[in-house]
């Protein structure tokens, strides 16, 4: 004898309520506002913390014993010790390499440091042994596409010639090719001509002969 209670089968709607839902991928999390203020993969100081050149790296580590001092009229260098006590090797070569820099303060430090180091007493004896290493560096500056770099290289060459004199003659031919090319440019003609005249003055007749052989169009002061 039945109890009279009938159990109705579950409808499709009821089954759907009790059956587990299929797994669906979680929506991507939106970035938090704080993420913009605290990026994990971007170093806002990266461009400044990684020096762009060997000279900049040496300067940042204190390998150049002088610093730029900003003046109201013009800038100057402040040496951490007397320039007379600074070893030319490798500082003079390092400063020459810095002549190819194009950013401040490296441009000023390299140019002024090179000039001031050559002005000390006894600079000739210290600079002459470094000529085989200095000449390729100056040659690279003279070959640079940047006009200001070329100008600094030319000034440094004249300064070096004034200190080492005829000792530069053996290396002169390696430097004159780039001067010959720029001599065709009206913008540099006067400056290069004046520099060649200085090289003649400091290097003597041997320098004059070398310059004439490498730059036939040059009008020597001794002509």
VENQUI-V186940 format. One record per pair of residues at least 24 apart in sequence whose ideal C-beta (glycine too) atoms are under 10 Angstrom apart, sorted by the first residue. I is the first residue (numbers start at 1). J is the second residue. If there is no record, write none. Layout:
[[I	J] [I	J]]
This chain:
[[51	106] [52	101] [52	102] [52	103] [52	106] [53	97] [53	98] [53	100] [53	101] [53	102] [53	103] [53	106] [54	94] [54	97] [54	98] [55	94] [55	95] [55	96] [55	97] [55	98] [55	99] [55	100] [55	101] [55	106] [55	109] [55	110] [56	98] [56	101] [56	103] [56	105] [56	106] [58	90] [58	91] [58	94] [58	95] [58	97] [58	98] [58	106] [59	94] [59	98] [59	101] [59	105] [59	106] [59	109] [59	110] [63	90] [63	91] [63	94] [64	91] [64	94] [64	95] [64	98] [64	106] [64	109] [64	110] [64	113] [65	91] [65	113] [66	91] [66	95] [66	109] [66	112] [66	113] [66	116] [66	117] [67	105] [67	109] [68	104] [68	105] [68	106] [68	108] [68	109] [68	112] [68	113] [70	105] [74	108] [75	104] [75	105] [75	108] [75	109] [75	112] [76	108] [76	112] [76	116] [77	105] [77	108] [77	109] [77	111] [77	112] [77	113] [77	115] [77	116] [79	113] [79	116] [79	117] [82	120] [83	113] [83	116] [83	117] [83	118] [83	119] [83	120] [83	121] [83	123] [84	117] [84	120] [84	121] [84	122] [84	123] [85	120] [86	113] [86	117] [86	120] [86	126] [87	126] [88	117] [88	118] [88	120] [88	122] [88	123] [88	125] [88	126] [88	127] [88	128] [88	129] [88	130] [88	134] [89	126] [89	127] [89	129] [89	130] [89	133] [90	130] [90	133] [91	117] [91	126] [91	130] [92	117] [92	118] [92	123] [92	126] [92	127] [92	130] [92	133] [92	134] [92	137] [92	160] [93	130] [93	133] [93	134] [93	136] [93	137] [94	137] [95	134] [95	137] [95	156] [96	130] [96	133] [96	134] [96	135] [96	136] [96	137] [96	138] [96	140] [96	141] [96	152] [96	153] [96	156] [96	157] [96	160] [97	133] [97	134] [97	136] [97	137] [97	138] [97	140] [97	141] [98	137] [98	141] [98	152] [99	137] [99	138] [99	140] [99	141] [99	142] [99	144] [99	148] [99	149] [99	150] [99	151] [99	152] [99	153] [99	154] [99	155] [99	156] [99	157] [100	137] [100	138] [100	140] [100	141] [100	143] [100	144] [100	146] [100	149] [100	150] [100	152] [100	153] [101	141] [101	146] [101	148] [101	149] [101	152] [102	144] [102	146] [102	148] [102	149] [107	148] [107	149] [107	152] [108	152] [110	141] [110	152] [110	156] [111	148] [111	151] [111	152] [111	153] [111	155] [111	156] [111	159] [114	138] [114	152] [114	155] [114	156] [114	159] [114	160] [115	152] [115	155] [115	156] [115	159] [115	160] [116	159] [117	159] [117	163] [118	156] [118	159] [118	160] [118	162] [118	163] [118	164] [119	159] [119	162] [119	163] [120	163] [123	159] [123	160] [123	162] [123	163] [123	164] [124	162] [124	163] [124	164] [124	165] [124	167] [125	163] [125	164] [126	163] [126	164] [127	159] [127	160] [127	163] [127	164] [127	167] [127	168] [128	160] [128	163] [128	164] [128	165] [128	167] [128	168] [129	164] [129	167] [130	160] [130	164] [131	160] [131	164] [131	167] [131	168] [131	170] [131	171] [132	170] [132	171] [134	160] [134	164] [134	168] [134	171] [135	160] [135	168] [135	170] [135	171] [135	172] [135	174] [135	175] [136	171] [136	174] [136	175] [138	171] [138	174] [138	175] [138	178] [139	171] [139	174] [139	175] [139	176] [139	177] [139	178] [140	178] [141	175] [141	178] [142	174] [142	175] [142	176] [142	177] [142	178] [142	179] [142	181] [142	182] [142	192] [143	175] [143	177] [143	178] [143	181] [143	182] [144	178] [147	182] [147	185] [147	187] [147	188] [150	178] [150	179] [150	182] [150	188] [150	191] [150	192] [151	188] [151	191] [153	178] [153	179] [154	178] [154	179] [154	182] [154	188] [154	191] [154	192] [154	194] [154	195] [154	196] [155	191] [155	195] [157	195] [157	198] [157	199] [158	191] [158	194] [158	195] [158	196] [158	197] [158	198] [158	199] [158	201] [158	202] [159	198] [160	199] [160	202] [161	195] [161	198] [161	199] [161	200] [161	201] [161	202] [161	203] [161	207] [162	198] [162	199] [162	201] [162	202] [163	202] [164	202] [164	203] [165	201] [165	202] [165	203] [165	204] [165	207] [166	202] [166	203] [166	204] [166	205] [166	206] [166	207] [167	202] [167	203] [168	199] [168	202] [168	203] [168	207] [168	210] [169	199] [169	202] [169	203] [169	204] [169	205] [169	206] [169	207] [169	208] [169	209] [169	210] [169	211] [170	206] [170	210] [171	210] [172	199] [172	203] [172	206] [172	207] [172	210] [172	211] [172	214] [173	210] [173	211] [173	213] [173	214] [174	214] [175	199] [175	210] [175	214] [176	210] [176	211] [176	213] [176	214] [176	215] [176	218] [177	214] [177	215] [179	211] [179	214] [179	215] [179	218] [180	211] [180	214] [180	215] [180	216] [180	217] [180	218] [181	215] [183	215] [183	217] [183	218] [184	217] [192	218] [193	218] [193	219] [193	221] [196	220] [196	221] [197	221] [197	222]]
